[in-house]
Amino acid sequence: MLNKLFRTIKKDEKGITGLETAIILIAFVVVAAVFAYTALSAGLFSTQKSSEAVYAGLKEAQSTLELKGSVVATAGTTGASGTIKQISFVLSNVLHGESIDFTAPSAATDNSGLAASDSANVVVISYIDEAQRKDDLYWTVTKLGKDDGDDLLEDGEKFQVIIGDATTGEGGGNLLDALATDLGPNKKFTLEVKPAIGSVLIIERTTPAYIDNIMNLR
């Protein structure tokens, strides 16, 4: 009688153990499925972000500016102690990239040589030398050759940018107005042309020992 009872208990225990094992296996399957879904989702998200980074980098590269030709300086005063009031250069798109908005800045009312505070320009030009830095200089643009009539620098177009007023240098001021220390002979300086999208174009030049009316800066 007791042996029969023990055999019944053992059978019940085996049944309980089998059920628990099944529950544990199911739990493992569920957890594994959750982890697999999480890993797959993370992989897809990572792939998407990588694609976005590639396209953003490509867009950045395609919007980069290229200097075409010389950097030309116009004197305010000439001579061994002369000064420079204007700098001009020609730009185009590199890699036949996306168009860049070259809406010129509005002139400040005080003819400071800087753009007005409420100006609509998105391209910003900065001047740097060993003694000073000036951001958002006033500049004008002249379209050369092919031109479709808008302010976008597009494939095949060339824009001449002049820092200071394009004619007299008095319409919005010039470098003589903008800089605390005049740009004179034997001086190294840097111009940064910063579009809304794309790499910054760095122009580095040194002025000659004698300032002429018009100079090709090398």
C-alpha positions, 0 to 999 in steps of 0.5 A: 500500500505504501509502495503504491502511494510512493509511486503515485507521488513520484509520478506527480512530481515528474509531472510538475517538473515537466510543466516547470521545465516547459514554462522555463523553456517558453520563458527562454524563447520569449526572452530570446525573441525580445533580445533578437527583436531589440538587436534587429531594431538597433541594427536597423536604426544604426544603418539608418543613422549611417545612411543619414550621415553619409548623405549629410556628408555628401551634401556638405561636400557638394555645397563647398565653394571654390576660389577661381582666379586671383585675390585682388586688393584695392588701396585706400592709400598707396605707398610703403605705409599704405592701406587696403580698403577692398578685397575681391575674389571670384567663387564658384561651386565645387563638384557641381554641387548644390546651389548656395544663397549669395544674397548680399548683406544690407549695409549698416547705417553707420557705414561701419564696414559690417553687415546690418544686424537685421541683414538677410545674408546667409553667407558670412565673411570674417576677417582675421589677422594677428591683432583682430577678428571681425565677423560678418563683414559687409560685401557685395556680389557681381555675377560674371558670365552665365547668370540666371538672374537669381542670387543662387550660386549654381553649377557653371556660375561665377560670382565676384565677391567684393568686401566693401562697396563695389564702387566707391567703398562708401555705400556700406563702409569698407575694411578701413571702417571695419578694422581697428588696425588697418590692413597695411604692408607686409601683413598676413591675414585670413578671410573665412567665407562661411556658407549656410551649408558646406565647408568654410572656404579659407583664404590666406594672403600676405600684403606686399611691402608697397601698396599699389592702387590695385594688387594681386595678392599671392 
